[in-house]
């Protein structure tokens, strides 16, 4: 597992922000198309599911790219991601960023989740 420093995550954020914006657009598009493929099974494919079009392929590629570089996509609709990090004591924690936030200002322990977000002004020990 890759551990990010705050400086590394901050440097990656402009590109990651673009990817997360696009992921959110693609997820929204897929959600708005769902009603047309549900129900009687008539729609883009014979099994009642949207066919794996360009949007699906692009979405998978974007998510896989985030995973490949060690970023955890927690909520694609909201644009919530975590950068795994390691405290000075060696304990793993997560730098937490939500689309719309200007900078990475939050962290939480892996078992605490979003509800346990703590400002970086109170760093993990």
N, CA, C and O of each residue as an XYZ file, in Angstrom:
500
protein
N       0.847     -1.181      0.000
C       0.000      0.000      0.000
C       0.888      1.239      0.000
O       1.891      1.307      0.711
N       0.508      2.187     -0.791
C       1.245      3.443     -0.841
C       0.746      4.376      0.253
O      -0.456      4.490      0.491
N       1.682      5.036      0.911
C       1.329      6.078      1.870
C       1.688      7.432      1.273
O       2.794      7.634      0.774
N       0.745      8.341      1.333
C       0.919      9.689      0.805
C       1.311     10.635      1.926
O       0.825     10.509      3.050
N       2.184     11.574      1.625
C       2.402     12.691      2.538
C       1.370     13.757      2.178
O       0.772     13.716      1.102
N       1.172     14.690      3.069
C       0.231     15.772      2.770
C       0.709     16.554      1.544
O      -0.100     16.944      0.702
N       2.010     16.782      1.445
C       2.564     17.520      0.305
C       2.319     16.772     -1.004
O       1.960     17.392     -2.005
N       2.505     15.450     -1.014
C       2.268     14.658     -2.223
C       0.788     14.687     -2.618
O       0.455     14.854     -3.791
N      -0.084     14.525     -1.640
C      -1.523     14.546     -1.925
C      -1.949     15.918     -2.439
O      -2.764     16.013     -3.357
N      -1.408     16.965     -1.857
C      -1.725     18.323     -2.300
C      -1.245     18.546     -3.732
O      -1.951     19.153     -4.537
N      -0.052     18.060     -4.051
C       0.483     18.207     -5.409
C      -0.360     17.431     -6.427
O      -0.502     17.866     -7.570
N      -0.915     16.290     -6.022
C      -1.731     15.468     -6.923
C      -3.160     15.991     -7.044
O      -3.870     15.621     -7.978
N      -3.585     16.831     -6.129
C      -4.988     17.231     -6.058
C      -5.539     17.880     -7.329
O      -6.673     17.569     -7.691
N      -4.827     18.748     -8.023
C      -5.423     19.320     -9.240
C      -5.842     18.258    -10.260
O      -6.936     18.339    -10.818
N      -5.000     17.285    -10.505
C      -5.341     16.213    -11.453
C      -6.448     15.326    -10.880
O      -7.385     14.963    -11.591
N      -6.341     14.982     -9.611
C      -7.340     14.139     -8.962
C      -8.699     14.842     -8.955
O      -9.734     14.209     -9.165
N      -8.688     16.133     -8.717
C      -9.937     16.914     -8.730
C     -10.635     16.774    -10.087
O     -11.848     16.571    -10.146
N      -9.863     16.883    -11.176
C     -10.425     16.720    -12.523
C     -11.031     15.330    -12.702
O     -12.128     15.185    -13.243
N     -10.311     14.317    -12.244
C     -10.799     12.948    -12.367
C     -12.088     12.748    -11.567
O     -13.037     12.129    -12.050
N     -12.114     13.271    -10.358
C     -13.288     13.117     -9.500
C     -14.482     13.863    -10.090
O     -15.603     13.357    -10.051
N     -14.260     15.049    -10.633
C     -15.349     15.787    -11.301
C     -15.934     14.941    -12.425
O     -17.152     14.826    -12.555
N     -15.060     14.350    -13.235
C     -15.535     13.545    -14.365
C     -16.260     12.297    -13.870
O     -17.292     11.925    -14.428
N     -15.744     11.656    -12.848
C     -16.416     10.487    -12.271
C     -17.820     10.868    -11.821
O     -18.777     10.140    -12.087
N     -17.948     11.994    -11.146
C     -19.263     12.436    -10.675
C     -20.214     12.685    -11.848
O     -21.391     12.331    -11.779
N     -19.707     13.292    -12.922
C     -20.534     13.522    -14.115
C     -21.023     12.203    -14.708
O     -22.193     12.070    -15.066
N     -20.123     11.238    -14.807
C     -20.476      9.952    -15.402
C     -21.459      9.181    -14.524
O     -22.376      8.537    -15.035
N     -21.272      9.244    -13.218
C     -22.204      8.577    -12.301
C     -23.581      9.225    -12.392
O     -24.595      8.527    -12.420
N     -23.621     10.549    -12.438
C     -24.902     11.250    -12.564
C     -25.588     10.870    -13.870
O     -26.793     10.620    -13.890
N     -24.833     10.826    -14.951
C     -25.404     10.453    -16.245
C     -25.974      9.036    -16.184
O     -27.069      8.785    -16.687
N     -25.245      8.121    -15.576
C     -25.722      6.740    -15.460
C     -26.998      6.681    -14.622
O     -27.918      5.929    -14.944
N     -27.056      7.468    -13.552
C     -28.250      7.482    -12.689
C     -29.464      8.021    -13.435
O     -30.570      7.509    -13.263
N     -29.273      9.043    -14.257
C     -30.408      9.624    -14.965
C     -30.870      8.722    -16.102
O     -31.994      8.867    -16.583
N     -30.031      7.804    -16.534
C     -30.416      6.874    -17.595
C     -31.059      5.607    -17.049
O     -31.680      4.868    -17.813
N     -30.932      5.331    -15.749
C     -31.470      4.113    -15.149
C     -32.953      3.891    -15.424
O     -33.325      2.775    -15.787
N     -33.825      4.897    -15.270
C     -35.252      4.631    -15.468
C     -35.585      4.106    -16.858
O     -36.550      3.361    -17.025
N     -34.807      4.483    -17.841
C     -35.080      4.042    -19.205
C     -34.745      2.576    -19.430
O     -35.270      1.961    -20.358
N     -33.873      2.002    -18.591
C     -33.494      0.612    -18.805
C     -34.150     -0.320    -17.800
O     -34.048     -1.539    -17.944
N     -34.815      0.212    -16.792
C     -35.487     -0.626    -15.806
C     -36.882     -0.975    -16.311
O     -37.371     -0.406    -17.287
N     -37.489     -1.896    -15.644
C     -38.878     -2.192    -15.955
C     -39.036     -3.362    -16.894
O     -38.779     -4.503    -16.509
N     -39.455     -3.103    -18.125
C     -39.819     -4.187    -19.036
C     -38.628     -4.838    -19.728
O     -38.809     -5.769    -20.513
N     -37.429     -4.374    -19.455
C     -36.250     -4.995    -20.050
C     -35.916     -4.473    -21.428
O     -34.936     -4.906    -22.035
N     -36.713     -3.553    -21.929
C     -36.426     -2.980    -23.241
C     -35.578     -1.743    -23.036
O     -35.931     -0.876    -22.237
N     -34.513     -1.652    -23.714
C     -33.620     -0.506    -23.576
C     -32.370     -0.783    -24.362
O     -32.400     -1.490    -25.369
N     -31.272     -0.230    -23.905
C     -30.031     -0.340    -24.659
C     -29.526     -1.764    -24.857
O     -28.756     -2.013    -25.784
N     -29.938     -2.704    -24.010
C     -29.499     -4.079    -24.226
C     -30.648     -5.018    -23.923
O     -31.622     -4.619    -23.284
N     -30.553     -6.226    -24.360
C     -31.659     -7.167    -24.216
C     -31.846     -7.658    -22.795
O     -32.905     -8.204    -22.485
N     -30.854     -7.489    -21.901
C     -31.006     -7.980    -20.542
C     -31.519     -6.921    -19.581
O     -31.580     -7.171    -18.378
N     -31.889     -5.746    -20.075
C     -32.455     -4.711    -19.219
C     -31.435     -3.811    -18.574
O     -31.805     -2.924    -17.806
N     -30.175     -4.004    -18.855
C     -29.113     -3.165    -18.295
C     -28.513     -2.317    -19.402
O     -28.490     -2.706    -20.569
N     -28.033     -1.159    -19.008
C     -27.379     -0.297    -19.991
C     -26.154     -1.015    -20.533
O     -25.434     -1.686    -19.793
N     -25.935     -0.871    -21.786
C     -24.768     -1.508    -22.384
C     -23.510     -0.807    -21.913
O     -23.542      0.363    -21.531
N     -22.411     -1.525    -21.941
C     -21.135     -0.980    -21.505
C     -20.595     -0.010    -22.525
O     -19.656     -0.335    -23.251
N     -21.164      1.165    -22.593
C     -20.777      2.159    -23.571
C     -19.526      2.898    -23.168
O     -18.824      2.524    -22.228
N     -19.266      3.966    -23.912
C     -18.061      4.755    -23.666
C     -18.029      5.316    -22.253
O     -16.970      5.358    -21.627
N     -19.181      5.749    -21.743
C     -19.229      6.299    -20.389
C     -18.812      5.284    -19.348
O     -18.059      5.607    -18.430
N     -19.302      4.042    -19.483
C     -18.929      2.981    -18.547
C     -17.431      2.698    -18.618
O     -16.769      2.525    -17.594
N     -16.913      2.655    -19.830
C     -15.490      2.386    -20.021
C     -14.648      3.504    -19.418
O     -13.648      3.246    -18.749
N     -15.055      4.728    -19.655
C     -14.317      5.866    -19.102
C     -14.388      5.876    -17.582
O     -13.387      6.138    -16.914
N     -15.566      5.593    -17.032
C     -15.729      5.560    -15.576
C     -14.822      4.506    -14.957
O     -14.125      4.776    -13.979
N     -14.832      3.316    -15.522
C     -13.963      2.255    -15.007
C     -12.497      2.669    -15.068
O     -11.746      2.443    -14.119
N     -12.094      3.268    -16.172
C     -10.696      3.682    -16.336
C     -10.304      4.729    -15.301
O      -9.208      4.670    -14.744
N     -11.186      5.680    -15.042
C     -10.887      6.729    -14.057
C     -10.765      6.148    -12.649
O      -9.851      6.499    -11.903
N     -11.685      5.266    -12.295
C     -11.647      4.642    -10.966
C     -10.395      3.782    -10.828
O      -9.724      3.817     -9.797
N     -10.083      3.016    -11.860
C      -8.892      2.167    -11.830
C      -7.620      2.996    -11.719
O      -6.675      2.586    -11.045
N      -7.580      4.148    -12.365
C      -6.408      5.022    -12.276
C      -6.222      5.523    -10.844
O      -5.103      5.536    -10.332
N      -7.303      5.931    -10.204
C      -7.197      6.363     -8.805
C      -6.686      5.220     -7.935
O      -5.797      5.417     -7.107
N      -7.237      4.043     -8.119
C      -6.796      2.879     -7.344
C      -5.330      2.568     -7.609
O      -4.574      2.269     -6.684
N      -4.936      2.640     -8.864
C      -3.558      2.310     -9.243
C      -2.542      3.201     -8.540
O      -1.462      2.747     -8.160
N      -2.898      4.473     -8.369
C      -1.952      5.385     -7.713
C      -2.151      5.435     -6.197
O      -1.495      6.219     -5.510
N      -3.054      4.603     -5.674
C      -3.187      4.460     -4.229
C      -4.210      5.353     -3.572
O      -4.126      5.611     -2.371
N      -5.182      5.835     -4.339
C      -6.243      6.680     -3.790
C      -7.507      5.835     -3.666
O      -7.832      5.048     -4.555
N      -8.216      6.011     -2.552
C      -9.432      5.251     -2.297
C     -10.636      6.136     -2.595
O     -10.813      7.186     -1.976
N     -11.460      5.709     -3.543
C     -12.692      6.420     -3.876
C     -13.788      5.887     -2.958
O     -14.230      4.748     -3.107
N     -14.222      6.711     -2.011
C     -15.220      6.281     -1.032
C     -16.647      6.474     -1.515
O     -17.500      5.613     -1.301
N     -16.907      7.590     -2.158
C     -18.269      7.902     -2.588
C     -18.202      8.631     -3.923
O     -17.959      9.838     -3.958
N     -18.417      7.908     -5.029
C     -18.296      8.541     -6.336
C     -19.349      9.619     -6.588
O     -19.092     10.558     -7.341
N     -20.517      9.506     -5.981
C     -21.550     10.526     -6.193
C     -21.180     11.849     -5.530
O     -21.404     12.916     -6.101
N     -20.628     11.783     -4.353
C     -20.240     12.997     -3.621
C     -18.824     13.448     -3.949
O     -18.472     14.603     -3.709
N     -18.013     12.555     -4.493
C     -16.629     12.899     -4.787
C     -15.751     12.830     -3.550
O     -14.884     13.680     -3.345
N     -15.976     11.818     -2.729
C     -15.217     11.645     -1.498
C     -14.089     10.652     -1.730
O     -14.318      9.518     -2.152
N     -12.866     11.095     -1.448
C     -11.699     10.229     -1.610
C     -10.813     10.295     -0.374
O     -10.858     11.249      0.403
N     -10.005      9.250     -0.220
C      -9.015      9.175      0.856
C      -7.650      8.864      0.270
O      -7.516      8.056     -0.649
N      -6.649      9.518      0.817
C      -5.250      9.234      0.506
C      -4.672      8.522      1.723
O      -4.542      9.149      2.775
N      -4.320      7.236      1.629
C      -3.700      6.568      2.770
C      -2.403      7.288      3.167
O      -1.607      7.683      2.315
N      -2.218      7.444      4.461
C      -1.036      8.135      4.988
C      -0.551      7.396      6.229
O      -1.211      6.480      6.719
N       0.604      7.806      6.727
C       1.170      7.166      7.903
C       1.653      8.229      8.878
O       2.394      9.140      8.509
N       1.223      8.100     10.125
C       1.601      9.071     11.152
C       3.066      8.877     11.545
O       3.660      7.847     11.224
N       3.650      9.851     12.233
C       5.043      9.700     12.678
C       5.265      8.454     13.544
O       6.368      7.907     13.570
N       4.224      8.009     14.248
C       4.347      6.810     15.079
C       4.203      5.523     14.262
O       4.387      4.428     14.793
N       3.872      5.653     12.954
C       3.733      4.490     12.097
C       2.300      4.012     11.921
O       2.054      3.050     11.192
N       1.368      4.662     12.569
C      -0.044      4.266     12.464
C      -0.647      4.787     11.154
O      -0.438      5.942     10.783
N      -1.388      3.934     10.468
C      -2.032      4.329      9.216
C      -3.244      5.211      9.511
O      -3.994      4.964     10.455
N      -3.417      6.232      8.692
C      -4.596      7.086      8.748
C      -4.916      7.516      7.324
O      -4.208      7.144      6.389
N      -5.970      8.292      7.155
C      -6.400      8.698      5.820
C      -6.535     10.207      5.723
O      -7.210     10.840      6.535
N      -5.881     10.774      4.716
C      -6.114     12.172      4.375
C      -7.415     12.191      3.585
O      -7.559     11.458      2.607
N      -8.342     13.007      3.994
C      -9.703     12.959      3.457
C     -10.014     14.235      2.678
O      -9.781     15.343      3.160
N     -10.541     14.061      1.472
C     -10.919     15.210      0.638
C     -12.274     14.952      0.013
O     -12.559     13.850     -0.454
N     -13.104     15.978      0.011
C     -14.430     15.929     -0.587
C     -14.483     16.968     -1.690
O     -14.087     18.117     -1.495
N     -14.979     16.554     -2.860
C     -15.072     17.465     -3.992
C     -15.768     18.750     -3.554
O     -16.808     18.719     -2.896
N     -15.181     19.863     -3.928
C     -15.689     21.172     -3.529
C     -14.792     21.827     -2.483
O     -14.807     23.048     -2.326
N     -14.017     21.026     -1.774
C     -13.067     21.579     -0.820
C     -11.834     22.047     -1.591
O     -11.359     21.362     -2.497
N     -11.330     23.211     -1.223
C     -10.190     23.783     -1.942
C      -8.890     23.031     -1.697
O      -8.068     22.880     -2.601
N      -8.713     22.565     -0.478
C      -7.464     21.899     -0.101
C      -7.775     20.660      0.736
O      -8.917     20.424      1.130
N      -6.740     19.884      0.993
C      -6.880     18.708      1.854
C      -6.610     19.177      3.283
O      -5.463     19.387      3.678
N      -7.668     19.334      4.031
C      -7.571     19.889      5.382
C      -8.024     18.923      6.467
O      -8.055     19.286      7.643
N      -8.375     17.695      6.089
C      -8.963     16.758      7.040
C      -8.270     15.408      6.994
O      -7.672     15.040      5.983
N      -8.354     14.679      8.085
C      -7.865     13.315      8.162
C      -8.799     12.531      9.092
O      -9.579     13.115      9.844
N      -8.702     11.195      9.024
C      -9.417     10.340      9.982
C      -8.742      8.979     10.044
O      -8.037      8.571      9.121
N      -8.973      8.289     11.152
C      -8.480      6.924     11.291
C      -9.310      6.032     10.368
O     -10.468      6.349     10.096
N      -8.752      4.932      9.884
C      -9.490      4.065      8.956
C     -10.833      3.571      9.496
O     -11.789      3.432      8.733
N     -10.917      3.310     10.781
C     -12.169      2.788     11.336
C     -13.162      3.883     11.724
O     -14.287      3.577     12.118
N     -12.768      5.147     11.620
C     -13.647      6.247     12.036
C     -14.519      6.759     10.896
O     -15.612      7.269     11.143
N     -14.063      6.634      9.666
C     -14.842      7.098      8.529
C     -15.030      8.601      8.503
O     -14.412      9.345      9.264
N     -15.910      9.026      7.595
C     -16.155     10.450      7.377
C     -16.590     11.156      8.659
O     -16.205     12.300      8.903
N     -17.383     10.482      9.466
C     -17.867     11.077     10.715
C     -16.722     11.414     11.670
O     -16.864     12.277     12.536
N     -15.591     10.733     11.510
C     -14.445     10.967     12.380
C     -13.428     11.951     11.819
O     -12.304     12.044     12.313
N     -13.829     12.688     10.781
C     -12.886     13.643     10.187
C     -12.392     14.629     11.239
O     -13.157     15.168     12.040
N     -11.096     14.837     11.199
C     -10.419     15.719     12.150
C      -9.590     16.712     11.337
O      -8.954     16.327     10.356
N      -9.592     17.982     11.734
C      -8.777     18.938     10.972
C      -7.282     18.620     11.088
O      -6.819     18.131     12.118
N      -6.555     18.900     10.039
C      -5.110     18.658     10.054
C      -4.390     19.538     11.069
O      -3.232     19.291     11.404
N      -5.082     20.565     11.555
C      -4.499     21.381     12.629
C      -4.358     20.560     13.912
O      -3.650     20.959     14.837
N      -5.040     19.405     13.960
C      -4.906     18.429     15.053
C      -4.358     17.148     14.435
O      -5.112     16.197     14.226
N      -3.051     17.105     14.138
C      -2.485     15.981     13.378
C      -2.540     14.667     14.139
O      -2.569     14.651     15.369
N      -2.553     13.557     13.392
C      -2.549     12.237     14.029
C      -1.216     11.993     14.704
O      -0.174     12.472     14.256
N      -1.268     11.248     15.777
C      -0.037     10.933     16.516
C       0.458      9.543     16.182
O       1.481      9.108     16.710
